[in-house]
């Protein structure tokens, strides 16, 4: 085990990889298109590393590195818990997706993905779209989530949101002895695709939904589709009294400052890496009596959906597999009580059990 401090900005890439048990980190740069990207492969024990490509305006390269390492680690656990024969990987492109993205940049990025010879398979994520996957697909075979008219599975967001909804119902069962969300108040942080589809599921069951987002156009879009939602400011979301807090934007929203402010009974959302410090903040939530549905457990619907392109099963089969997130979430929430650990720890242990079994078979 490495003795490095992963939050120390002077810690090198190899030190961070050792600390988090990553297999490979690739730095990608192209002067002509302005591409600056990182691809992280955490594990290929269960299969090729599949994970989306995020495009975000990081403050500095170290922040991007920390994000891609944490995201790829989460993908390993996500695939394992979902029962998929996939490893964990992720990529980040440093830049403003609303300003810096271009077809040529995506094609060049696809060339870098192709050089990994299938060890990493990319897909859509924050700041990228299925149209971007089509550009990437012009230069590599190793891409999923392409448009439906090109034989792809399309936008994974609806399936991701459905899985989050199913996981949220399991968390409600744990908190209130009923999965019924009718009459519950849910605060959705992030009005992007996942947040918007999740809102639709919640409203259809009779929940009251409040939303926030840092982008005005996202708020306008969700209000146009669901005029009954209430908009609140991003600054007040943690103090907002509600039954359920659903983080569906970026990660690390559960931290030293926000957890003491929460006025909810359940945390269940679609964002990755919601816990700024996984051990500390999972414990803080437990001590406050808040039921936390681990992110990589309930947001695996999108991964299940894009996996269908590799294995050839139908959208209906993907939905069926995603529906099972309810049962898996309930099992893990109960396992946490049995073991006397946090729900995050119970989910990680479940994921590692499957990975360790594969290692034992390979070395037998």
Helices and strands as residue ranges (DSSP letters): H 13-20, E 24-30, E 35-43, E 49-56, H 61-81, E 87-94, H 103-114, E 120-124, H 130-137, G 148-150, H 157-176, E 185-189, H 193-204, E 208-212, H 216-225, E 230-231, G 234-239, E 244-247, G 259-261, E 266-267, H 278-287, E 291-292, H 295-298, H 301-311, H 315-323, H 325-339, H 343-363
